Amino acid sequence: MMPQLKISRPQMREVLGFQVPIENYYLHRGHTWAALEDDEQVRVGLDDFSQKLLGPADEVKLPEIGKVYHQDHLCLALFRQGKKASFEAPVDGAVEAVNPKVRQNPGLIHDDPYGEGWLFVVKPTNLRRNLENLIYGEDAVDWLHEESHRLLKLMDTRAGVILPDGGAIVDDVYGNYQDLEWRPLVQEFFLKHLTSRGYIPQAKWKKRA
């Protein structure tokens, strides 16, 4: 049975067109998020950066109820035009529920990534330690700023796209600039722990006291 979750709307900060939650939501470097629920559960989803980068999905593969995942291990996938993007789990835990709405309408993930587009709920098993590896609050804003500029550099190098001063990165980057290619985008931004491990050291992004 799906838990009766009260989907709260976090306070947001905008970074070059990307919405970044600065309360209640902990961001993973692979662009998943974890939100703590009142009954010792964790709700999981994908951030706005991932959705504006890849565009609306045609299909979503959610984990099976009862399956145990560990932080940084692959736990879900989106599909678009036959192409697959896998994502890493933000926390350790057993899956207790999935969101049936996104199975019926994967576009919800793109349209409301921090709300009705949530993906699944886990019972965490190592939460305190997991949270130390996630990014929260103003640190999340700083990190998304760096991620956005990495994307801009890639867009300039691969597709010759330069953002005007004061501009915002367009929604559906892949759909608008397919010279960027799907697989390199997925590997560069969403599979940090499975490719080069060239991500920012964790110590820099610990939650502020």
Backbone torsions as a table, in degrees:
resi	resn	phi	psi	omega
1	MET	NA	135.8	-178.7
2	MET	-73.9	132.6	178.8
3	PRO	-65.5	150.4	178.8
4	GLN	-84.0	85.1	-176.5
5	LEU	-85.8	135.0	172.6
6	LYS	-92.1	108.1	-175.0
7	ILE	-80.9	103.1	179.2
8	SER	-84.7	152.7	179.3
9	ARG	-100.5	109.8	-177.2
10	PRO	-71.4	156.6	172.1
11	GLN	-67.2	136.4	-173.8
12	MET	-116.0	154.9	168.6
13	ARG	-126.3	139.1	-179.9
14	GLU	-97.5	132.7	177.5
15	VAL	-127.1	104.6	178.9
16	LEU	52.0	35.8	178.1
17	GLY	98.2	-10.2	179.4
18	PHE	-95.2	135.2	177.3
19	GLN	-87.0	129.9	-178.1
20	VAL	-123.7	119.6	176.9
21	PRO	-72.6	137.5	-178.3
22	ILE	-116.1	12.7	174.8
23	GLU	-151.2	145.8	172.2
24	ASN	71.5	-20.8	-176.9
25	TYR	-111.6	131.4	177.1
26	TYR	-106.8	128.1	-176.2
27	LEU	-97.8	139.1	174.8
28	HIS	-95.7	149.4	-177.5
29	ARG	-66.8	-12.4	173.9
30	GLY	-94.2	10.8	173.9
31	HIS	73.6	24.9	160.7
32	THR	-94.7	170.4	175.9
33	TRP	-138.2	161.5	177.8
34	ALA	-131.6	128.8	177.4
35	ALA	-121.2	128.6	-177.9
36	LEU	-79.1	130.8	177.1
37	GLU	-99.8	163.4	-174.8
38	ASP	-65.0	-29.0	-173.7
39	ASP	-99.6	36.2	176.3
40	GLU	61.0	36.4	171.8
41	GLN	-116.4	162.0	178.0
42	VAL	-125.5	125.2	176.4
43	ARG	-91.4	139.2	-174.1
44	VAL	-122.9	143.2	176.0
45	GLY	-156.1	-170.0	177.6
46	LEU	-112.7	145.5	-175.0
47	ASP	-82.8	171.7	-176.7
48	ASP	-67.0	-32.1	178.3
49	PHE	-59.2	-48.2	-179.4
50	SER	-59.6	-38.9	-175.7
51	GLN	-74.2	-38.4	177.5
52	LYS	-74.3	-25.0	177.5
53	LEU	-75.1	-48.3	-175.4
54	LEU	-88.8	-24.9	-175.5
55	GLY	82.8	179.5	-176.5
56	PRO	-63.5	135.7	178.8
57	ALA	-83.7	151.2	173.6
58	ASP	-87.2	-26.3	-175.1
59	GLU	-154.8	151.4	175.2
60	VAL	-129.9	137.6	174.8
61	LYS	-107.5	110.6	-178.1
62	LEU	-97.4	157.3	179.8
63	PRO	-70.5	159.7	177.9
64	GLU	-79.3	142.8	176.5
65	ILE	-63.0	134.5	-177.8
66	GLY	95.2	-17.7	-179.4
67	LYS	-70.7	139.5	178.7
68	VAL	-100.4	130.6	177.3
69	TYR	-122.7	156.8	177.7
70	HIS	-117.7	150.9	179.9
71	GLN	-52.9	134.9	178.8
72	ASP	80.2	-2.5	175.7
73	HIS	-90.6	150.9	-178.5
74	LEU	-64.3	134.3	-175.7
75	CYS	-133.9	-16.0	-177.8
76	LEU	-159.1	169.0	179.7
77	ALA	-150.5	147.1	170.8
78	LEU	-111.0	151.0	178.0
79	PHE	-128.1	138.5	174.5
80	ARG	-143.4	124.8	178.7
81	GLN	50.6	41.7	178.7
82	GLY	79.6	-1.1	179.9
83	LYS	-99.9	145.3	-173.6
84	LYS	-114.6	138.1	172.4
85	ALA	-126.1	117.9	178.7
86	SER	-96.3	153.8	-177.6
87	PHE	-134.1	154.8	-174.9
88	GLU	-96.8	147.5	179.5
89	ALA	-70.5	136.2	179.0
90	PRO	-79.5	-23.4	-178.0
91	VAL	-142.7	161.6	171.1
92	ASP	-77.5	144.2	174.7
93	GLY	161.5	170.8	178.0
94	ALA	-99.1	134.9	-178.5
95	VAL	-71.5	125.9	-179.6
96	GLU	-107.9	-21.0	-179.2
97	ALA	-162.9	153.9	172.5
98	VAL	-125.6	161.3	-177.4
99	ASN	-90.7	106.5	-177.5
100	PRO	-67.1	-23.1	-178.3
101	LYS	-63.5	-36.6	-177.3
102	VAL	-77.5	-22.5	173.2
103	ARG	-67.4	-40.6	179.7
104	GLN	-75.7	-33.0	-177.0
105	ASN	-140.1	82.3	-178.9
106	PRO	-59.0	-20.4	178.8
107	GLY	-62.0	-19.6	177.1
108	LEU	-60.1	-33.6	-178.9
109	ILE	-62.9	-40.2	179.0
110	HIS	-72.9	-43.5	-172.5
111	ASP	-77.0	-29.3	-175.9
112	ASP	-145.9	65.0	-170.8
113	PRO	-64.2	-28.7	-178.3
114	TYR	-98.4	0.6	-177.8
115	GLY	-122.8	-110.3	-176.2
116	GLU	-66.0	-12.7	178.3
117	GLY	-89.7	15.8	175.7
118	TRP	-59.9	159.1	-170.2
119	LEU	-110.8	-51.8	179.8
120	PHE	-156.4	169.8	-179.1
121	VAL	-122.4	136.1	178.2
122	VAL	-122.5	154.5	167.8
123	LYS	-93.8	108.3	-172.8
124	PRO	-71.6	149.6	-179.5
125	THR	-119.1	-9.7	-176.8
126	ASN	-150.6	44.4	-164.5
127	LEU	-63.9	-47.0	-175.6
128	ARG	-58.0	-46.3	179.3
129	ARG	-67.3	-39.8	178.3
130	ASN	-59.3	-43.3	-176.8
131	LEU	-63.5	-28.0	177.5
132	GLU	-64.2	-22.1	-179.2
133	ASN	-96.1	-1.0	179.6
134	LEU	-102.6	172.9	-173.3
135	ILE	-117.5	136.8	-170.9
136	TYR	-138.6	147.0	169.7
137	GLY	64.5	-134.2	-177.9
138	GLU	-65.6	-26.9	175.2
139	ASP	-63.1	-35.5	178.0
140	ALA	-65.2	-37.7	177.2
141	VAL	-63.3	-46.6	179.3
142	ASP	-60.1	-44.0	-178.6
143	TRP	-65.1	-43.0	178.9
144	LEU	-65.5	-31.2	175.9
145	HIS	-62.1	-43.2	178.5
146	GLU	-68.3	-41.8	177.7
147	GLU	-61.0	-41.9	-179.8
148	SER	-61.9	-41.2	-179.9
149	HIS	-73.6	-28.8	171.5
150	ARG	-64.5	-40.6	177.6
151	LEU	-64.8	-43.1	178.8
152	LEU	-60.5	-40.7	178.4
153	LYS	-63.1	-40.7	178.4
154	LEU	-65.5	-41.6	178.9
155	MET	-63.4	-38.6	178.6
156	ASP	-67.7	-44.9	-176.8
157	THR	-69.1	-45.2	-172.4
158	ARG	-89.5	-33.6	-173.2
159	ALA	-123.3	-0.6	178.9
160	GLY	68.2	27.3	-178.3
161	VAL	-98.4	126.2	177.7
162	ILE	-121.1	126.7	-179.2
163	LEU	-77.4	128.8	176.8
164	PRO	-67.3	155.9	178.2
165	ASP	-55.4	130.5	180.0
166	GLY	80.3	1.8	-178.2
167	GLY	-84.4	173.0	178.2
168	ALA	-123.4	147.1	177.7
169	ILE	-66.9	134.3	-174.8
170	VAL	-66.7	145.9	172.7
171	ASP	-67.2	145.6	-178.7
172	ASP	62.1	62.3	179.6
173	VAL	-57.8	-46.8	-178.6
174	TYR	-61.7	-43.4	-178.7
175	GLY	-64.7	-30.6	-178.4
176	ASN	-90.1	-25.8	-175.9
177	TYR	-134.3	72.8	-174.9
178	GLN	-73.2	-5.5	170.5
179	ASP	-62.2	-20.8	179.5
180	LEU	-69.5	-28.7	178.7
181	GLU	70.7	139.1	-173.7
182	TRP	-65.3	-54.7	-172.1
183	ARG	-60.4	-46.5	177.6
184	PRO	-60.7	-35.8	177.2
185	LEU	-63.1	-45.5	-179.3
186	VAL	-63.0	-45.8	-178.3
187	GLN	-67.5	-36.4	-176.2
188	GLU	-71.0	-38.7	-170.9
189	PHE	-111.2	-23.6	-171.3
190	PHE	-115.8	-14.7	-176.9
191	LEU	-120.8	51.1	-173.6
192	LYS	-60.9	-37.8	-173.8
193	HIS	-87.0	-3.1	-177.9
194	LEU	-114.4	-1.3	-178.6
195	THR	-118.5	-109.8	-172.3
196	SER	-85.3	-12.9	-173.2
197	ARG	56.9	33.1	-179.0
198	GLY	-90.5	31.2	-178.1
199	TYR	-85.1	169.4	-179.1
200	ILE	-66.4	134.7	-179.7
201	PRO	-54.2	140.7	-174.6
202	GLN	-61.1	-35.5	-174.5
203	ALA	-59.0	-29.3	-178.1
204	LYS	-70.0	-25.1	-170.9
205	TRP	-113.4	25.6	177.1
206	LYS	-66.7	151.6	179.2
207	LYS	-59.0	137.3	178.3
208	ARG	-70.7	144.6	179.9
209	ALA	-71.9	NA	NA
